[in-house]
């Protein structure tokens, strides 16, 4: 029987002026909708790309076939490794799960596992395994809150974190290159293939969702001490921002590639190499050392390989849109939590100038295929769309950001300790959630630090 919600308020005010509230089972377990959506997009894109590959095989389009297979398999394989790494399956006896991952069905079995945990949650009363501490922002008040988290909630939190990462991988290592390739093929062949159009629509949805997840993750990581809540206007604004930004970028690259086919590889390669080596150059300039806490069982070579893959994903995101985070390879969390407004402004100014240059090159070197298209109007429309994307981005940060009230002031919070651990003694870059493992009678509770989103 589910325990009803109850609150206990302490009379002593905290440093922020609000009372500490202890919440026991504050709400029902949330359904893993993100895991379901990520799995549906993964399966739909994989199956549709396979059907398109069979079509290319029948028509002997080896050029399109090779690139389509590459953009289909590369993210799928990396997603399997990511899920295995996050869930630590290699150290456990799970032969069936490993087999399904080898068959590229890892997201399916993970999604089913999350759904089973969700539907079983609440059937019987569970002892809590975690005490998570967050600061709730309500109007002009900041309320430090402690919540008891059950085992089911913690398992679902692990699944949500894993699928958020795989959504970003799928979007920027698979869907965005796939969308660019199929749009280019459509223009070059001068007709719309239904299965190709379906794949482009699925890839576009996957890209926007991945960019949305990337923005939400950046905010949650930067404001880890706060309970971040996004309203429908904030989500709508981010969707318009990311959709217009990525669509304009992809269209500019495709148009330029139809006019100057070989130069597009130089543009894309230069962007990718710049953003790939930028974190490594900053690490070298700071004379720092690589983070050693990526995985305790990794050797130095393994750590370099994992960080290189992580940097590759970071570079692929920045090629098409703003990643919203900055890598810090010397930090244990690999991310810099500071909001660098100067870098944000420099990125969008440089990207606007680059898109304008690509569209101008297309305008002067366009082929006869565009003789029935009003090229000046199309160029103006693309730049207006990118300007609207920047406008929606500014609108989000100015009015719809869930933590916008914290931008102009430096807020420090001293929360009462839980058990024997004093959160004030913890580094500011770490979460202040105390983990209490399940224990039998007579055992002594051991507190540890863990993250709970």
C-alpha positions, 0 to 999 in steps of 0.5 A: 500500500502506497504511503501518502504524502506528508511534510515535516517543516523544521522551525529553524530557517535555512541560510536562504530564508526558507524552512527545510521541508522533509517530503516522504514519497512526494509523488507517484513514480513518473512514467519513462516517457523519454525512454519510450520516445527514444526507443521508438525513434531509434527503431523507426529510423533504423528500420526505415534506413534498412528499407531505403538501403534495400531500395538503393541496392536494387537500383545499384546506387552504391554511393547512397547505399554506402553512406546510408549504411554508415550513418545507420550503423555507426550511432547504433553501435555506439548506443549499444556500447553506451548502454552497456557502459552506463548499466555496467553489464560487462561485470554482471552475468547477463548473456541475453542482454549482451546478445540483444545488444550485439543484435542492435536491440539494446534500447528495446530491452532497456525500454521494456525493463524500464516499463516493467519497473514502472508498472511494478512500482507501487505494488508493494511498499519499498524502503527508500534507498536514497535521500535526495536534496534539491532546492525548489524555486517557487516564485521568489522563494527557495525551499531546500527539500529532502525526498526519500527515493525508492529503489524503483525510482532510482532504477528508472532514474538510471534508465532516464539518464542512459536514454538521454545520452543515447538520444544525443548520440542518435541525433548528432552522429546518425540523424543529422548526417542522415538528414543531410545526405538524404536531402542532398540525394533528393536534390541531386536526383530531382525527385522525392522518394516516399521512403526517403521522405519518411526517413528525413521526417523521422531524422528531423524529429530525432534531431530536434529531440536530441537537441532539446535533450542536450539543452535540458541536460546542460541546464540540469547539470549546471543547476544540479542543486536545484529542482529544475522544472520546464513549463510548456512555453519553455519547451515550445520556445526551445523546440522552435529555437533548435528546429530553426537553427538546425534546419537552417544549418543543414539546408545551407550545407546541402545547398553549398554541396550541390554547387561545390561538392568537394568543398563541403567536405573541407567545411565540415571537416574544418568544423569537426576538427576545430571543435574536436581539438578545442577542449584538448587545446584548452587542457594543454593551455591550462597545463592540466591532467586528464580526469582520472575518475571516468571509470576506475577500471580503465587504464590511461589508454582506455580513459583517452579513448573514452574521452576522445569519443566524448569529444567527438560527440561534442564536436558533432553537436557543435557542427550543427548547433550550440551544444550549451555545455563546455568540456573540461577534460581535467574535471571529474565531471568533464563539464564546465558549469559556468555560463560563458555568455561571451563564448555563446555570442561568439559561436552564434556570430561566427555561425551566422557569418559562416551560413551567410558565406555558404549561402552566398557561394551557393547563390553564385555557383548554383546549377541550372536546377535552381532556374525555377527557384527564386534564389535571392528570396530563398537565401533571405528566408534562410538567414531570417530563419536563423535570425529567428532561431537566435531570437527564440534563444534569447527569449528563452534565456531572458524570460523562460529559463527555469533558473533565470532569477539566479543569473544576476546574483551569486546564491550560496546555500548552507543546508542542514546535514543529513546523518553524519555528513556535512554537505557544506564540506563537499566540493561545489561541483558535486551533488549533495544527495545522500545515499543510504543502501538497504541494510538488514537488522543490526547493520550500520547505515553508510552514507555516500554521495550520489546523483539523482536527477 
